[in-house]
Amino acid sequence: PFFGVNAATVTALPRIAQLLRAPVVPAIIRQLPGGRGYVIRAYPAWDNYPSGDFEADTRRMNAFIEERILEMPEQYLWLHKRFKTRPEGEARFY
């Protein structure tokens, strides 16, 4: 789910982290007002990630992204068709 709506989401992050036995250190880039540059914020590495449950790991990733969008909605690319791929039988958004 992404903001409570089922969304097709690539499971590459937990798969690659598992394959490489690499920690995942999430980072978010914020554009400064007036286009004066960017600031990157790195968050602590996720504990127990990947967990081995790629669906749960992907939900965790989406939840993290949702939290960052809620912090700065003006920075999100709202034109991206996030819900283009729909589960079978569900109506299209676009």
C-alpha positions in Angstrom: 0.0 0.0 0.0 1.0 3.6 -0.7 -1.1 6.1 1.2 -3.7 3.4 1.8 -4.0 2.4 -1.9 -2.5 -0.8 -3.3 0.3 0.1 -5.6 2.7 -1.9 -7.7 6.1 -1.5 -6.1 9.4 -2.8 -7.2 11.0 -5.1 -4.6 14.5 -4.5 -5.8 15.7 -2.7 -2.6 15.3 -5.6 -0.2 16.4 -8.1 -2.8 19.7 -6.2 -3.6 20.3 -5.6 0.1 19.9 -9.3 0.8 22.1 -10.4 -2.1 24.9 -8.0 -1.1 24.4 -8.3 2.6 24.4 -4.5 2.6 22.8 -2.2 5.2 20.1 0.2 3.9 20.7 3.8 4.8 17.8 5.8 3.6 18.5 9.4 2.3 16.2 12.1 1.2 17.2 15.1 -0.9 15.3 18.4 -0.4 15.5 21.3 -2.9 16.3 24.6 -1.3 13.9 27.6 -1.9 14.5 29.5 -5.1 16.4 26.6 -6.6 19.5 27.6 -4.5 20.8 24.0 -4.3 20.0 20.8 -2.4 20.4 19.3 1.1 20.7 15.6 1.6 19.6 14.0 4.9 20.7 10.5 5.7 18.7 8.5 8.2 20.0 5.7 10.4 20.4 2.4 8.8 17.3 0.2 9.1 17.6 -2.6 11.6 16.5 -6.1 10.5 16.3 -5.0 6.8 15.9 -7.0 4.7 13.8 -9.2 6.9 13.5 -12.0 4.3 9.8 -11.1 3.6 10.1 -8.9 0.5 6.5 -7.8 0.7 6.8 -6.6 4.3 10.2 -5.0 3.4 8.6 -3.1 0.5 5.7 -2.0 2.7 8.3 -0.6 5.1 10.0 1.3 2.3 6.7 2.7 1.1 5.8 3.8 4.6 9.1 5.6 4.9 8.5 7.4 1.6 5.0 8.4 2.7 6.4 9.9 5.9 8.9 12.0 4.0 6.2 13.1 1.5 4.0 14.2 4.4 6.9 16.3 5.8 7.4 18.1 2.6 4.6 17.5 0.1 5.7 20.3 -2.1 8.9 18.4 -2.9 7.1 15.2 -4.2 6.7 14.6 -8.0 2.9 14.5 -8.0 2.8 14.2 -11.7 4.3 10.7 -11.4 1.5 8.1 -12.2 2.1 6.1 -9.0 -1.1 4.1 -9.4 -0.8 3.3 -13.1 -0.7 -0.5 -12.6 -3.8 -1.6 -10.8 -4.6 -5.0 -9.2 -6.8 -7.2 -11.4 -10.4 -6.1 -11.2 -9.7 -2.6 -9.7 -10.6 0.5 -11.6 -8.0 2.6 -13.3 -7.0 5.9 -11.7 -5.9 7.7 -14.9 
